[in-house]
Amino acid sequence: MTLILEFLTATSLIGGTFFIMVAAVGLLRLPDVLCRSHAVAKAMTLGIILMFVGLYLHLSQAESGTGLKIVLAIFFQLLTIPVSSHLLCQLAWEKGLPRWREKPVDEDPRIGR
């Protein structure tokens, strides 16, 4: 049983590291704010959650009091990263920051375009 648990722990930690690296590459390589924010919000959230799951699996053998803290950390990551990414994109849209490709956009009465 411990071999399976160690394998799951290692798999989730490696998967989390992979998605965090994908987010970092996306942050460096993508052309505009909207694309970068999308990469960071999706990949970073999944990577951090996988890392927390790996930590939970690793600590489940030793300590029992850390489970609630890890679940709360996952909950707050799910709550804050996508919301902050959305707010950043909304601010970039309202400020009229240049996009990578101009696409036809319907006029939005909230921002006066």
C-alpha positions as CSV (number, residue, x, y, z in Angstrom):
1,M,0.0,0.0,0.0
2,T,2.8,2.4,0.8
3,L,4.4,1.8,-2.6
4,I,1.1,2.9,-4.4
5,L,0.9,5.9,-2.1
6,E,4.5,6.9,-2.9
7,F,3.8,6.5,-6.6
8,L,0.7,8.7,-6.4
9,T,2.6,11.3,-4.4
10,A,5.5,11.4,-6.9
11,T,3.1,11.5,-9.9
12,S,1.1,14.4,-8.5
13,L,4.2,16.3,-7.6
14,I,5.8,15.8,-11.0
15,G,2.5,16.7,-12.7
16,G,2.2,19.8,-10.6
17,T,5.7,20.8,-11.4
18,F,5.0,20.3,-15.1
19,F,2.0,22.5,-15.1
20,I,3.8,25.2,-13.2
21,M,6.6,25.1,-15.8
22,V,4.0,25.3,-18.6
23,A,2.5,28.4,-16.9
24,A,6.0,30.0,-16.6
25,V,6.7,29.3,-20.3
26,G,3.3,30.7,-21.2
27,L,4.0,33.8,-19.3
28,L,7.2,34.3,-21.1
29,R,6.2,33.3,-24.6
30,L,2.6,34.5,-25.1
31,P,2.2,37.8,-26.9
32,D,-0.3,39.9,-24.9
33,V,-1.9,40.3,-21.4
34,L,-5.0,38.3,-22.1
35,C,-3.2,35.3,-23.4
36,R,-0.6,35.4,-20.6
37,S,-3.3,35.7,-17.9
38,H,-5.1,32.7,-19.4
39,A,-2.0,30.6,-19.2
40,V,-1.2,31.6,-15.7
41,A,-4.7,31.1,-14.4
42,K,-5.3,27.7,-15.9
43,A,-1.9,26.0,-15.7
44,M,-0.8,27.6,-12.4
45,T,-4.1,26.7,-10.6
46,L,-3.9,23.1,-11.7
47,G,-0.2,22.9,-10.9
48,I,-0.6,24.2,-7.4
49,I,-3.5,21.9,-6.7
50,L,-1.5,18.9,-7.8
51,M,1.4,20.0,-5.6
52,F,-1.0,20.3,-2.7
53,V,-2.5,16.9,-3.4
54,G,1.0,15.4,-3.4
55,L,1.8,17.1,-0.1
56,Y,-1.4,15.8,1.4
57,L,-0.6,12.3,0.2
58,H,2.9,12.5,1.6
59,L,1.8,13.9,5.0
60,S,-1.2,11.6,5.4
61,Q,1.1,8.9,6.7
62,A,2.8,11.1,9.3
63,E,0.5,13.8,10.5
64,S,-3.3,13.9,10.6
65,G,-3.8,17.6,11.5
66,T,-2.5,19.1,8.3
67,G,-5.3,17.8,6.0
68,L,-7.7,20.6,6.8
69,K,-5.0,23.2,6.2
70,I,-4.2,21.7,2.8
71,V,-7.9,21.5,1.8
72,L,-8.3,25.2,2.8
73,A,-5.2,26.1,0.8
74,I,-6.6,24.3,-2.3
75,F,-10.0,26.1,-1.8
76,F,-8.4,29.5,-1.5
77,Q,-6.2,28.9,-4.6
78,L,-9.3,27.9,-6.6
79,L,-11.0,31.0,-5.3
80,T,-8.3,33.6,-5.8
81,I,-6.2,32.7,-8.9
82,P,-9.1,32.7,-11.5
83,V,-10.8,35.7,-9.9
84,S,-7.6,37.8,-10.0
85,S,-6.8,36.7,-13.5
86,H,-10.3,37.8,-14.6
87,L,-9.9,41.1,-12.9
88,L,-6.6,41.7,-14.6
89,C,-8.0,40.9,-18.0
90,Q,-11.0,43.1,-17.4
91,L,-8.7,46.0,-16.4
92,A,-6.5,45.4,-19.5
93,W,-9.7,45.4,-21.7
94,E,-11.0,48.6,-20.1
95,K,-7.6,50.4,-20.5
96,G,-7.5,49.4,-24.2
97,L,-4.2,47.6,-24.0
98,P,-3.1,46.3,-27.5
99,R,-4.1,42.8,-28.3
100,W,-2.1,40.3,-30.3
101,R,-4.6,40.2,-33.2
102,E,-7.4,42.6,-33.7
103,K,-10.6,40.8,-33.9
104,P,-14.0,42.3,-34.5
105,V,-15.6,42.9,-31.2
106,D,-19.1,44.0,-30.6
107,E,-19.5,47.4,-28.9
108,D,-19.7,47.1,-25.2
109,P,-21.8,49.9,-23.6
110,R,-20.0,49.6,-20.3
111,I,-16.7,50.7,-21.6
112,G,-17.7,53.1,-24.3
113,R,-16.4,51.3,-27.3
